[in-house]
Amino acid sequence: MGQFEESLQNFTREFAYGGAIRHLADHGYTAEQILKEYRYPLSLETIRKIIDDHMKEKKD
């Protein structure tokens, strides 16, 4: 996958799911719970990365 395609995929994923995943994480949901209960078409690793990045940003 080229750089442009990867950037477009990341933007689309963020637009579609990022805010919802961060919101759920702020309410105590784990990546596993989010994947199981909401069935987003994302890998567990992707959801974990969104949550980890969000938690790091909140600390700063």
C-alpha positions as CSV (number, residue, x, y, z in Angstrom):
1,M,0.0,0.0,0.0
2,G,1.4,3.4,-0.9
3,Q,1.7,6.4,1.4
4,F,-1.3,8.1,-0.1
5,E,-3.6,5.1,0.3
6,E,-2.4,4.5,3.9
7,S,-3.0,8.2,4.8
8,L,-6.4,8.1,3.2
9,Q,-7.3,4.9,5.1
10,N,-6.1,6.4,8.4
11,F,-8.1,9.6,7.8
12,T,-11.3,7.6,6.9
13,R,-10.9,5.4,10.0
14,E,-10.4,8.4,12.2
15,F,-13.4,10.1,10.8
16,A,-15.7,7.1,11.0
17,Y,-14.6,5.6,14.3
18,G,-12.0,7.5,16.2
19,G,-14.2,9.8,18.2
20,A,-16.6,7.0,19.2
21,I,-13.7,4.8,20.3
22,R,-12.1,7.6,22.4
23,H,-15.5,8.4,23.9
24,L,-16.0,4.8,24.9
25,A,-12.5,4.5,26.3
26,D,-13.1,7.6,28.4
27,H,-16.1,5.8,29.9
28,G,-14.0,2.8,30.8
29,Y,-14.4,0.5,27.9
30,T,-11.4,-1.7,26.9
31,A,-10.4,-2.3,23.4
32,E,-11.7,-5.9,23.7
33,Q,-15.1,-4.7,24.9
34,I,-15.4,-2.1,22.1
35,L,-14.5,-4.7,19.5
36,K,-17.0,-7.3,20.9
37,E,-19.9,-5.0,21.7
38,Y,-19.7,-2.6,18.7
39,R,-18.3,-4.8,16.0
40,Y,-16.3,-2.0,14.3
41,P,-14.6,-3.3,11.2
42,L,-11.2,-2.7,12.8
43,S,-8.6,-5.0,14.2
44,L,-8.1,-5.2,17.9
45,E,-4.6,-3.7,17.4
46,T,-6.0,-0.7,15.6
47,I,-8.5,0.0,18.4
48,R,-5.8,-0.4,21.0
49,K,-3.6,2.1,19.1
50,I,-6.4,4.6,19.0
51,I,-7.0,4.2,22.7
52,D,-3.3,4.3,23.6
53,D,-2.7,7.5,21.5
54,H,-5.7,9.1,23.1
55,M,-4.6,8.3,26.6
56,K,-1.1,9.7,25.8
57,E,-2.6,12.9,24.5
58,K,-4.7,13.3,27.6
59,K,-1.6,13.1,29.8
60,D,0.1,15.9,28.0
